[in-house]
Amino acid sequence: LCAPGNDVESVTALVGSGANLVLFTTGLGTPTGNPIAPVLKVSSNTELATRQSGVIDFDCGAILHGASPQALAEDLLQRIIDTASGRMPTQADRLGQHDFLFWKRDPSL
């Protein structure tokens, strides 16, 4: 997949190329979603997950404080399954954040 690194453009490109669910890792808490496929936002640190709890779906920061990587991976996999099956909506879906932006031919900033 060749797409820009801009958050909304890259999610649009992933979904346009066939992704059924997007795992969006973030260290800043970008609040983005997509109207076609759920966007599961994964925080890289607990401070962000706490501060932006309304937009973050899963906190991976516990691994930095000694949590078991295996246990965290299992929890994340269960969250992916629950989201993909429609049992657990993403924060973006709850908030109606359905962003869509086609790749511009001009430079993306």
N, C-alpha and C positions, 0 to 999 in steps of 0.2 A: 504494500500500500504506500503510495506516495502522496502525502498530505502535509500541510503546514503544521507547525507546532501550536498554533493558536487554539485555545481550548474548544471553543464552539465549532470552529472549522474542522478540527481533528475528530471530534465526536461525530459530526455530520458525515465525515468521510468514512469512519469506521462502520457506522450504521448503513451508509450507502453501499458499502462493499459487502454487506451481509451479516454484520454482527447482530446477534439477537439480544445481547446484553453487553453493556460497556462497563468495565471496571476502570474507574477514573481515579487514579491516585493523585492526591493533592497535598501540598505542604502549606498552601495559602487559604484553602477553603473556597475555591471557585464554585459559586452556586449555579451549576448548569445541568440541564437535563436534555431530553430529546423527545419529540412527539411520537417517534416510531418504536424505539427500544428503550427499556429502562437503563438509567445511568446510575450505577451504584458507586457512590463516592467513598473512597477509602482514604482515611487520614493517615499521614505518616508519623504523627505525634499526638500524644494525649492532650497536650495543651490546646492544640487546634481543635481537636474533637470536642473538648469541653467548651471552649469559647464559641465554637460554631456548631453546637449540637443540633441546631435546627436544619442544617444542610448536609451534615456528615452522616453517612449510613453505617460505617464500620471503622473502628479505631484500631490501627495496628501499632500504636505507640507503646502498648504494654510490653512489647518485645524488647524495647529499650530499657525496661525496668525489670528484666529477668523472667518474663512470662515464657512459657514453653512455645517455641515456634510451631511445633506439631499441633498443639492444642489450638493455637490461634489460627493455623491453616484449616483445621477441621471446622472451627466456628465460622470462618469466612466461607468455606465451601458450603456449609449449611445455609448461610445467608444468601449465597448465590442461587442455590437450589430453591429456596423459599421465594426469592424475588422472581426468578425465571418462571416458576410455576404459578405466579400470581397471588401467592399466599401473603406476601409481605411487600407492600409498595415502597418505592424509594422515597426519600425526603423530597427530591425534585418533583416526583409525581404528586405527592401530597400538597406541595406548594404551587403546582401548576407551572413549573419552570420547564417549558417545552421549547428550548432554543433550537434554531435551525439556521445554518448559514452556509451557503454554497461557497466553494473554494473560489476565491477571486483570482483572476489572471494576474493582477498586479501584486506587488510585494505585500505580504502580511506582516503586521507589526505586533 
